[in-house]
């Protein structure tokens, strides 16, 4: 009886597990726990018989003075724990690197192109050949036995996972696949080197090649840890692939439980790609690209949401962004108003049915979008989940866009230049229309997708508070963009405020960096944070499965306001930016509050 192997865990495997757990704890949700349990179960069940065979064949051994004593099928308890802890650590690392990744956007309904098809075939050939080579090494029964056992055991699993999810795996960023393999592999190579040198476990000389990756590390051991981490990540990718299919296509899978069964996951992986619907995949990819390019704060916040709620929130943002761009990019006011009319008619058609049927399946809406909107914006309109949203806030959003057109800058008519934000009330109404409405729509999606039970009265109260929070966020937006708005002839600071400071809107257009304007910016930020504090308690009353993510969304944007309030802060190109490290810290703290 000894404690050498147990000390390996105490010193080298448990501490990283603790650190990774603490780091990921605010992000951990039920589906993550399900993944962890799922992968650990598979790893344990698939590795135990193989490891037991190696021990009984004395391919490797454990000195009696290195292990405590209890065994299962001749495998020491410490080795059994290694199955669990390695899978746990690698899975957590994978989850951390994949949290920002929006997996549905990496789906493909098309058959693999020549390059991808070659990779798929090459992978299958390599893994199949590895299986045969492994069996050959085992059959020879000499120094290649251990190597053969590793390859013959891992090859079939790798071949299966590659066959099911290789196209999805190849499409993912290397940071979400290669890095979670490389880091634990390199770390375990070092741990294994120390353990082999101490004699904690021993590979018998007659079953190994005697080749070392470096001094003290047998090539078989190096391959073993590489292969096991590859299998863990391949398994996680296949899980995310299946989950993405289930969540992305409600027509194929109308009701998906929060924790889908293994049978349902396999069913998803075996679904014919031709049934996916190319239009929906491309629309989601376009929506994610817009979110990434236009709002880093909300893109970061979106990663905290899960399931179909995250997909529908991204699609909602995409519609709002496209509608705004269609209007803002016009060179003539008449063109902009024509887009508002078209968008209004689009909503009229979309909500003509009492059931507000899925837009992409409504023939009248589908043809109207095709005939009246540019191709780049069509999918954003078709995929807007109108069947889950009330129409009032969407029409309100268009009313806000009309306010934008009341500014007449050089692109329209200087002689008719007007400034519609005459007083603070006008600013609040405008903010409620362009941002409060969006917050209300987001909460409608939350209430549709949540598993929590809320009364109608609670929902109405929370939606009103959400509208108020939207106003606060828009005030921050206005405070940030004074210079960029002035460049296009717009001044959202109330004219009454400017008059009180001895200024006119034209003064803002001519010199948005005037120190007097900084005073008004500070005043607007004070208003924003006042409304934020008023609405903040409602965050704690949101459904638990959306509470923390919503807090991230709010805090990520309010952090822009905090940056603007810092003494001596200078805007860059007319805008405030929050460093990525600070944004991540804000998100982590918001998630920690729950």
C-alpha positions as CSV (number, residue, x, y, z in Angstrom):
1,X,0.0,0.0,0.0
2,X,1.3,3.4,-1.0
3,X,0.2,6.9,-1.9
4,X,2.4,7.8,-4.9
5,X,-0.4,7.5,-7.4
6,X,-2.8,9.3,-5.2
7,X,-0.3,12.1,-4.7
8,X,-0.1,12.5,-8.5
9,X,-3.8,13.4,-8.4
10,X,-3.4,15.6,-5.4
11,X,-0.5,17.5,-7.0
12,X,-1.2,17.5,-10.7
13,X,-4.8,16.6,-11.7
14,X,-7.1,17.9,-9.0
15,X,-5.6,21.4,-8.8
16,X,-6.3,22.2,-12.5
17,X,-9.8,20.7,-12.0
18,X,-10.4,23.2,-9.1
19,X,-9.1,26.1,-11.1
20,X,-11.1,25.3,-14.2
21,X,-14.2,24.7,-12.1
22,X,-13.9,28.1,-10.4
23,X,-13.2,29.8,-13.7
24,X,-16.1,28.3,-15.5
25,X,-18.6,28.1,-12.6
26,X,-20.5,31.3,-13.5
27,X,-21.1,30.0,-17.0
28,X,-22.0,26.4,-16.0
29,X,-25.5,25.4,-16.9
30,X,-27.5,22.1,-17.0
31,X,-26.6,21.2,-20.5
32,X,-22.9,21.6,-19.6
33,X,-23.3,19.3,-16.6
34,X,-25.1,16.9,-18.9
35,X,-22.2,17.0,-21.4
36,X,-19.6,16.4,-18.6
37,X,-21.6,13.5,-17.1
38,X,-22.2,12.1,-20.6
39,X,-18.5,12.2,-21.7
40,X,-17.2,10.8,-18.3
41,X,-19.7,7.9,-18.5
42,X,-18.6,7.0,-22.0
43,X,-14.9,7.4,-21.2
44,X,-15.2,5.2,-18.1
45,X,-17.2,2.5,-19.7
46,X,-15.1,2.3,-22.9
47,X,-11.7,2.6,-21.2
48,X,-12.2,0.2,-18.2
49,X,-12.2,-3.1,-20.1
50,X,-9.3,-2.0,-22.2
51,X,-7.3,-0.9,-19.2
52,X,-8.2,-4.0,-17.3
53,X,-6.8,-6.1,-20.2
54,X,-3.5,-4.2,-20.2
55,X,-3.1,-4.7,-16.5
56,X,-3.9,-8.4,-16.6
57,X,-1.6,-8.9,-19.5
58,X,1.0,-6.9,-17.6
59,X,1.5,-4.4,-20.4
60,X,1.7,-1.9,-17.6
61,X,1.9,-2.5,-13.9
62,X,1.5,-0.6,-10.6
63,X,4.0,-1.3,-7.8
64,X,2.2,-2.3,-4.6
65,X,3.9,0.5,-2.7
66,X,2.5,3.1,-5.2
67,X,-1.2,2.5,-5.0
68,X,-3.7,2.4,-2.1
69,X,-5.1,-1.1,-2.9
70,X,-8.8,-1.1,-4.0
71,X,-9.3,-2.2,-7.6
72,X,-12.1,-2.8,-10.2
73,X,-11.4,-5.5,-12.7
74,X,-7.7,-5.3,-11.6
75,X,-7.6,-1.6,-12.3
76,X,-6.5,0.5,-9.3
77,X,-8.9,3.1,-7.9
78,X,-6.4,5.8,-8.7
79,X,-6.4,4.8,-12.4
80,X,-10.2,4.7,-12.4
81,X,-10.1,8.3,-11.1
82,X,-7.8,9.2,-13.9
83,X,-10.5,8.3,-16.4
84,X,-12.8,10.7,-14.7
85,X,-10.4,13.6,-13.9
86,X,-8.8,13.7,-17.4
87,X,-12.2,13.7,-19.1
88,X,-13.5,16.4,-16.7
89,X,-10.5,18.7,-17.2
90,X,-10.4,18.4,-21.0
91,X,-14.2,18.9,-21.2
92,X,-14.1,22.0,-19.0
93,X,-11.3,23.4,-21.2
94,X,-13.3,22.7,-24.3
95,X,-16.4,24.4,-22.8
96,X,-14.4,27.5,-21.9
97,X,-13.0,27.8,-25.5
98,X,-16.3,27.1,-27.1
99,X,-18.5,29.4,-25.0
100,X,-18.2,32.3,-27.5
101,X,-18.8,29.9,-30.4
102,X,-22.3,30.0,-32.0
103,X,-22.4,26.4,-33.1
104,X,-25.5,26.5,-35.3
105,X,-23.7,28.9,-37.6
106,X,-21.2,26.1,-38.5
107,X,-23.8,23.7,-39.8
108,X,-24.0,23.0,-43.5
109,X,-26.8,21.5,-45.5
110,X,-24.7,21.1,-48.7
111,X,-22.8,18.0,-49.6
112,X,-19.1,18.3,-48.8
113,X,-17.2,20.2,-51.5
114,X,-14.2,18.6,-53.1
115,X,-11.7,19.8,-50.5
116,X,-14.0,18.8,-47.6
117,X,-14.9,15.5,-49.2
118,X,-11.2,14.7,-49.6
119,X,-10.6,15.5,-45.9
120,X,-13.6,13.3,-44.9
121,X,-12.4,10.4,-47.1
122,X,-8.7,10.8,-46.0
123,X,-9.8,10.8,-42.3
124,X,-11.8,7.7,-42.7
125,X,-8.9,6.0,-44.6
126,X,-6.4,7.0,-41.9
127,X,-8.6,5.9,-39.0
128,X,-9.5,2.6,-40.7
129,X,-5.9,1.9,-41.6
130,X,-4.9,2.7,-38.0
131,X,-7.4,0.0,-36.7
132,X,-5.9,-2.6,-39.0
133,X,-2.3,-1.5,-38.1
134,X,-3.2,-1.7,-34.4
135,X,-4.5,-5.2,-34.8
136,X,-1.4,-6.2,-36.7
137,X,0.8,-4.9,-33.9
138,X,-1.2,-6.8,-31.3
139,X,-1.0,-10.0,-33.5
140,X,2.8,-9.8,-33.7
141,X,2.9,-9.9,-29.9
142,X,6.3,-8.2,-29.5
143,X,7.5,-4.7,-28.6
144,X,4.6,-3.1,-30.6
145,X,1.9,-4.6,-28.4
146,X,1.2,-1.6,-26.3
147,X,1.2,0.7,-29.3
148,X,-1.1,-1.7,-31.1
149,X,-3.5,-1.9,-28.2
150,X,-3.8,1.9,-28.1
151,X,-4.4,2.3,-31.8
152,X,-6.8,-0.7,-32.1
153,X,-8.8,0.6,-29.1
154,X,-9.0,4.3,-30.1
155,X,-9.3,3.8,-33.9
156,X,-12.9,2.6,-34.1
157,X,-14.2,5.4,-31.8
158,X,-12.3,8.0,-33.8
159,X,-13.6,6.6,-37.1
160,X,-17.2,6.6,-35.9
161,X,-17.0,10.2,-34.6
162,X,-15.2,11.4,-37.7
163,X,-17.8,9.8,-40.0
164,X,-20.6,11.5,-38.1
165,X,-19.2,15.0,-37.5
166,X,-16.1,15.7,-39.5
167,X,-17.6,18.4,-41.7
168,X,-18.8,20.3,-38.6
169,X,-15.5,19.7,-36.8
170,X,-13.4,21.0,-39.7
171,X,-15.6,24.1,-39.9
172,X,-15.0,25.1,-36.3
173,X,-12.2,27.5,-35.4
174,X,-9.0,25.8,-34.4
175,X,-9.1,27.6,-31.0
176,X,-12.2,25.6,-30.1
177,X,-10.8,22.2,-31.1
178,X,-7.0,22.0,-31.4
179,X,-6.3,24.2,-28.3
180,X,-8.5,22.0,-25.9
181,X,-6.6,19.0,-27.2
182,X,-3.1,20.5,-27.1
183,X,-3.1,22.1,-23.6
184,X,-4.1,19.0,-21.6
185,X,-2.0,16.7,-23.8
186,X,1.2,18.7,-23.2
187,X,0.4,19.0,-19.5
188,X,-0.3,15.3,-19.1
189,X,2.9,14.5,-21.0
190,X,4.8,16.3,-18.3
191,X,2.9,14.7,-15.5
192,X,3.4,11.3,-17.0
193,X,7.2,11.9,-17.4
194,X,7.4,12.6,-13.7
195,X,5.3,9.5,-12.8
196,X,7.3,7.2,-15.0
197,X,10.6,8.4,-13.5
198,X,9.2,7.9,-10.0
199,X,8.0,4.4,-10.9
200,X,4.3,5.3,-10.0
201,X,3.4,3.1,-13.0
202,X,5.6,1.0,-15.2
203,X,5.4,-0.1,-18.8
204,X,6.9,-3.6,-19.2
205,X,9.9,-3.6,-21.5
206,X,8.7,-6.5,-23.7
207,X,5.6,-4.6,-24.9
208,X,7.0,-1.2,-25.8
209,X,9.2,0.1,-28.6
210,X,11.7,1.8,-26.3
211,X,11.4,5.1,-28.2
212,X,11.1,8.3,-26.2
213,X,9.5,11.6,-27.2
214,X,11.9,13.1,-24.7
215,X,13.8,11.7,-21.8
216,X,11.5,9.8,-19.5
217,X,8.4,9.9,-21.8
218,X,7.7,6.7,-23.8
219,X,6.3,7.3,-27.2
220,X,3.3,5.0,-26.4
221,X,2.4,7.1,-23.4
222,X,2.7,10.3,-25.4
223,X,0.3,8.8,-28.0
224,X,-2.1,7.5,-25.4
225,X,-2.7,11.0,-23.8
226,X,-2.9,12.6,-27.3
227,X,-5.4,10.0,-28.5
228,X,-7.6,10.1,-25.4
229,X,-7.8,13.9,-25.5
230,X,-8.6,13.8,-29.2
231,X,-11.4,11.3,-28.5
232,X,-12.8,13.5,-25.7
233,X,-12.9,16.6,-28.0
234,X,-14.2,14.6,-30.9
235,X,-17.0,13.4,-28.6
236,X,-17.8,16.9,-27.4
237,X,-17.9,18.2,-31.0
238,X,-20.2,15.4,-32.0
239,X,-22.5,16.3,-29.0
240,X,-22.5,20.0,-30.0
241,X,-23.1,19.0,-33.6
242,X,-26.1,17.0,-32.7
243,X,-27.4,19.6,-30.3
244,X,-27.1,22.3,-33.0
245,X,-29.1,20.3,-35.4
246,X,-31.9,19.7,-32.8
247,X,-32.0,23.4,-31.9
248,X,-31.7,24.9,-35.3
249,X,-34.5,23.1,-37.1
250,X,-37.8,23.3,-35.2
251,X,-39.6,21.9,-38.3
252,X,-37.5,18.7,-38.0
253,X,-37.5,18.6,-34.2
254,X,-40.4,20.6,-32.9
255,X,-40.0,19.6,-29.2
256,X,-36.4,19.2,-27.9
257,X,-36.0,18.5,-24.2
258,X,-33.5,20.5,-22.2
259,X,-31.4,17.4,-21.9
260,X,-31.8,15.4,-25.1
261,X,-31.4,11.6,-24.8
262,X,-28.5,9.8,-26.5
263,X,-31.0,8.3,-28.9
264,X,-32.2,11.7,-29.9
265,X,-28.6,13.0,-30.3
266,X,-27.8,10.1,-32.6
267,X,-31.0,10.6,-34.5
268,X,-30.0,14.2,-35.1
269,X,-26.5,13.2,-36.4
270,X,-28.1,10.7,-38.8
271,X,-30.5,13.2,-40.2
272,X,-30.0,13.8,-43.9
273,X,-28.4,17.1,-44.6
274,X,-30.8,17.8,-47.5
275,X,-33.6,18.2,-44.9
276,X,-31.8,21.0,-42.9
277,X,-32.9,23.9,-45.0
278,X,-30.0,25.9,-46.5
279,X,-32.0,29.2,-46.2
280,X,-32.1,28.9,-42.4
281,X,-28.5,28.1,-42.0
282,X,-27.3,30.9,-44.2
283,X,-29.7,33.3,-42.5
284,X,-28.3,32.4,-39.1
285,X,-24.7,32.8,-40.4
286,X,-25.5,36.2,-41.7
287,X,-27.2,37.2,-38.4
288,X,-24.1,36.1,-36.4
289,X,-21.8,38.1,-38.7
290,X,-23.9,41.2,-38.2
291,X,-23.9,40.8,-34.5
292,X,-20.1,40.3,-34.4
293,X,-19.5,43.3,-36.6
294,X,-22.0,45.7,-35.1
295,X,-22.1,45.0,-31.4
296,X,-19.3,43.4,-29.6
297,X,-21.0,43.9,-26.3
298,X,-24.2,42.1,-27.3
299,X,-22.2,39.4,-29.1
300,X,-20.4,38.7,-25.9
301,X,-23.6,38.7,-24.0
302,X,-25.3,36.3,-26.5
303,X,-22.8,33.6,-25.6
304,X,-24.4,33.4,-22.1
305,X,-27.7,32.4,-23.5
306,X,-28.4,28.8,-24.5
307,X,-30.7,26.7,-26.7
308,X,-33.3,28.1,-29.1
309,X,-33.5,31.3,-27.1
310,X,-30.0,32.2,-28.2
311,X,-30.9,31.5,-31.8
312,X,-34.0,33.6,-31.7
313,X,-32.3,36.5,-30.0
314,X,-29.7,36.6,-32.7
315,X,-32.3,36.5,-35.4
316,X,-34.2,39.4,-33.7
317,X,-31.0,41.5,-33.5
318,X,-30.4,40.7,-37.2
319,X,-33.8,42.0,-38.2
320,X,-33.4,45.2,-36.1
321,X,-29.9,45.8,-37.6
322,X,-31.0,45.2,-41.2
323,X,-34.0,47.5,-40.8
324,X,-31.9,50.3,-39.3
325,X,-29.2,49.9,-42.0
326,X,-31.8,50.0,-44.8
327,X,-33.0,53.3,-43.6
328,X,-29.7,54.9,-42.5
329,X,-27.9,54.0,-45.7
330,X,-30.2,56.0,-47.9
331,X,-28.9,59.1,-49.6
332,X,-32.4,60.7,-49.9
333,X,-35.1,61.1,-47.2
334,X,-37.8,59.9,-49.7
335,X,-35.9,56.6,-50.1
336,X,-35.6,56.1,-46.4
337,X,-39.3,56.7,-45.9
338,X,-40.0,54.3,-48.6
339,X,-38.1,51.6,-46.7
340,X,-40.1,52.3,-43.6
341,X,-43.3,51.9,-45.6
342,X,-42.0,48.6,-47.0
343,X,-41.0,47.4,-43.5
344,X,-44.5,48.4,-42.2
345,X,-46.2,46.5,-45.0
346,X,-43.9,43.5,-44.3
347,X,-45.1,43.5,-40.6
348,X,-48.8,43.9,-41.8
349,X,-48.4,40.8,-43.9
350,X,-46.5,38.9,-41.3
351,X,-49.2,39.5,-38.6
352,X,-52.1,39.2,-41.0
353,X,-52.7,35.7,-39.6
354,X,-53.9,35.4,-36.0
355,X,-51.3,32.7,-35.5
356,X,-48.5,34.9,-36.9
357,X,-47.3,31.9,-38.9
358,X,-43.6,31.4,-39.5
359,X,-42.6,34.2,-41.9
360,X,-40.5,32.0,-44.2
361,X,-43.4,29.7,-44.8
362,X,-46.0,32.4,-45.4
363,X,-46.3,32.7,-49.2
364,X,-47.5,36.3,-49.3
365,X,-44.7,37.5,-47.0
366,X,-42.2,35.4,-48.8
367,X,-43.0,36.8,-52.2
368,X,-43.2,40.4,-50.9
369,X,-39.7,40.1,-49.3
370,X,-38.3,38.7,-52.5
371,X,-39.8,41.5,-54.7
372,X,-39.1,44.5,-52.4
373,X,-35.9,43.9,-50.4
374,X,-32.3,43.5,-51.4
375,X,-31.0,39.9,-51.3
376,X,-28.6,40.7,-48.4
377,X,-31.5,41.6,-46.1
378,X,-34.2,39.0,-47.2
379,X,-33.2,36.2,-44.8
380,X,-33.2,38.5,-41.8
381,X,-36.9,39.3,-42.5
382,X,-37.9,35.8,-43.4
383,X,-36.3,34.3,-40.2
384,X,-37.7,36.9,-37.7
385,X,-39.7,34.7,-35.3
386,X,-42.9,36.8,-35.5
387,X,-44.9,33.8,-34.2
388,X,-43.2,34.4,-30.9
389,X,-43.3,38.2,-30.8
390,X,-46.1,40.7,-30.3
391,X,-46.4,43.2,-33.1
392,X,-46.6,46.4,-31.0
393,X,-42.9,46.8,-30.2
394,X,-41.9,46.1,-33.8
395,X,-44.2,48.9,-35.1
396,X,-42.9,51.1,-32.3
397,X,-39.3,50.5,-33.5
398,X,-40.3,51.8,-37.0
399,X,-41.7,54.9,-35.3
400,X,-38.3,55.5,-33.8
401,X,-36.7,55.2,-37.2
402,X,-39.1,57.9,-38.4
403,X,-37.7,60.2,-35.7
404,X,-34.2,59.7,-37.2
405,X,-35.5,61.0,-40.5
406,X,-36.7,64.2,-39.0
407,X,-33.1,65.3,-38.9
408,X,-32.4,67.0,-42.2
409,X,-28.6,67.0,-42.8
410,X,-26.5,67.8,-45.9
411,X,-27.7,64.6,-47.5
412,X,-31.2,65.9,-47.5
413,X,-31.9,69.6,-47.2
414,X,-29.9,72.1,-45.1
415,X,-32.6,74.7,-45.6
416,X,-35.1,72.5,-43.9
417,X,-32.8,71.2,-41.1
418,X,-34.7,70.4,-37.9
419,X,-33.8,68.8,-34.6
420,X,-36.7,66.7,-33.3
421,X,-35.4,66.1,-29.8
422,X,-36.6,69.4,-28.3
423,X,-36.7,68.3,-24.7
424,X,-36.0,65.4,-22.3
425,X,-39.4,63.9,-22.9
426,X,-38.8,63.7,-26.7
427,X,-35.5,61.9,-25.9
428,X,-37.2,59.4,-23.6
429,X,-39.9,58.7,-26.2
430,X,-37.3,58.2,-28.9
431,X,-35.2,55.9,-26.7
432,X,-38.3,53.9,-25.7
433,X,-39.1,53.4,-29.4
434,X,-35.6,52.3,-30.7
435,X,-34.3,50.5,-27.6
436,X,-37.1,49.9,-25.1
437,X,-39.1,48.1,-27.7
438,X,-36.2,45.8,-28.5
439,X,-35.7,45.0,-24.8
440,X,-39.4,44.1,-24.6
441,X,-39.1,41.8,-27.6
442,X,-36.1,40.1,-26.0
443,X,-38.1,39.4,-22.8
444,X,-41.0,38.0,-24.8
445,X,-38.6,35.5,-26.3
446,X,-37.2,34.7,-22.8
447,X,-40.7,34.0,-21.4
448,X,-41.5,31.8,-24.4
449,X,-38.4,29.6,-24.0
450,X,-38.0,29.5,-20.2
451,X,-38.8,26.5,-18.1
452,X,-39.7,28.7,-15.2
453,X,-43.4,29.4,-14.3
454,X,-44.3,33.1,-14.3
455,X,-47.7,34.8,-14.1
456,X,-49.1,37.2,-16.6
457,X,-48.8,40.0,-14.1
458,X,-45.2,39.2,-13.4
459,X,-44.4,39.1,-17.1
460,X,-46.1,42.5,-17.8
461,X,-44.2,44.1,-14.9
462,X,-40.8,42.7,-16.0
463,X,-41.4,43.7,-19.6
464,X,-42.2,47.3,-18.5
465,X,-38.9,47.3,-16.5
466,X,-37.1,45.8,-19.5
467,X,-38.4,48.8,-21.6
468,X,-37.0,51.2,-19.0
469,X,-33.7,49.4,-19.0
470,X,-33.7,49.7,-22.8
471,X,-34.0,53.5,-22.4
472,X,-31.0,53.5,-20.1
473,X,-28.9,51.6,-22.6
474,X,-30.0,53.9,-25.4
475,X,-29.0,57.0,-23.3
476,X,-25.5,55.4,-23.0
477,X,-25.5,54.9,-26.8
478,X,-26.4,58.5,-27.4
479,X,-23.7,59.7,-25.0
480,X,-21.1,57.6,-26.7
481,X,-22.1,58.6,-30.3
482,X,-22.4,62.4,-30.0
483,X,-19.5,62.9,-32.5
484,X,-20.5,60.2,-34.9
485,X,-24.1,61.4,-34.9
486,X,-23.0,64.9,-35.5
487,X,-21.1,63.8,-38.5
488,X,-24.4,62.8,-40.2
489,X,-26.3,65.9,-39.0
490,X,-28.0,64.4,-36.0
491,X,-28.1,65.8,-32.4
492,X,-29.9,63.7,-29.9
493,X,-29.0,65.9,-26.9
494,X,-32.3,67.8,-26.1
495,X,-32.3,71.2,-27.5
496,X,-33.6,72.5,-24.2
497,X,-30.4,71.2,-22.5
498,X,-28.2,72.8,-25.2
499,X,-30.0,76.1,-24.7
500,X,-29.4,76.0,-21.0
501,X,-25.7,75.6,-21.8
502,X,-25.7,78.5,-24.2
503,X,-25.5,76.2,-27.2
504,X,-27.5,75.4,-30.3
505,X,-27.7,72.1,-32.2
506,X,-25.6,73.6,-35.0
507,X,-22.9,74.2,-32.4
508,X,-22.8,70.4,-31.7
509,X,-22.5,69.7,-35.5
510,X,-19.6,72.2,-35.9
511,X,-17.7,71.1,-32.8
512,X,-18.9,68.0,-31.0
513,X,-15.7,68.0,-28.8
514,X,-16.7,71.3,-27.1
515,X,-16.0,70.9,-23.3
516,X,-19.6,72.2,-22.7
517,X,-20.9,69.2,-24.6
518,X,-18.9,66.9,-22.2
519,X,-20.9,68.4,-19.4
520,X,-24.2,67.5,-21.1
521,X,-22.8,64.0,-21.9
522,X,-22.2,63.6,-18.2
523,X,-25.7,64.8,-17.5
524,X,-27.1,62.2,-19.9
525,X,-25.1,59.5,-18.4
526,X,-26.4,60.4,-14.9
527,X,-29.9,60.0,-16.3
528,X,-28.9,56.7,-17.8
529,X,-27.5,55.3,-14.6
530,X,-30.6,56.6,-12.7
531,X,-32.9,54.6,-14.9
532,X,-30.6,51.7,-14.7
533,X,-30.7,51.7,-10.9
534,X,-34.5,52.0,-11.1
535,X,-34.9,49.0,-13.4
536,X,-32.0,46.8,-12.1
537,X,-34.0,45.0,-9.3
538,X,-36.2,43.5,-12.1
539,X,-33.1,41.5,-13.3
540,X,-33.2,39.4,-10.1
541,X,-36.9,38.5,-10.8
542,X,-36.3,37.2,-14.3
543,X,-36.6,33.4,-15.0
544,X,-33.5,31.8,-13.6
545,X,-32.4,30.3,-16.9
546,X,-32.2,33.8,-18.5
547,X,-31.3,35.9,-15.4
548,X,-27.6,35.8,-15.6
549,X,-27.3,36.1,-19.4
550,X,-29.6,39.2,-19.3
551,X,-27.4,40.7,-16.6
552,X,-24.4,40.2,-18.8
553,X,-26.2,42.0,-21.7
554,X,-27.1,44.9,-19.5
555,X,-23.8,45.2,-17.7
556,X,-21.7,44.8,-20.8
557,X,-23.4,47.8,-22.3
558,X,-23.5,49.9,-19.2
559,X,-19.8,49.4,-18.9
560,X,-19.5,51.7,-21.9
561,X,-21.1,54.3,-19.8
562,X,-18.7,53.7,-16.9
563,X,-15.8,54.1,-19.3
564,X,-17.2,57.4,-20.6
565,X,-17.5,58.7,-17.0
566,X,-13.9,58.0,-16.2
567,X,-11.9,61.1,-15.6
568,X,-9.7,62.0,-18.5
569,X,-11.1,59.4,-20.8
570,X,-10.7,60.3,-24.5
571,X,-13.0,59.0,-27.2
572,X,-11.4,57.1,-30.0
573,X,-12.7,58.0,-33.4
574,X,-15.7,59.5,-31.7
575,X,-16.6,56.3,-29.8
576,X,-15.9,54.7,-26.5
577,X,-14.4,51.2,-26.4
578,X,-14.1,48.7,-23.6
579,X,-11.0,46.6,-23.7
580,X,-11.6,42.9,-24.2
581,X,-10.1,41.9,-20.8
582,X,-12.4,44.4,-19.1
583,X,-15.5,43.2,-21.0
584,X,-14.7,39.6,-20.0
585,X,-14.3,40.6,-16.4
586,X,-17.6,42.4,-16.4
587,X,-19.3,39.4,-18.0
588,X,-17.8,37.0,-15.4
589,X,-18.9,39.2,-12.5
590,X,-22.4,39.6,-14.0
591,X,-22.7,35.8,-14.4
592,X,-21.4,35.3,-10.8
593,X,-24.3,37.3,-9.4
594,X,-26.7,34.9,-11.0
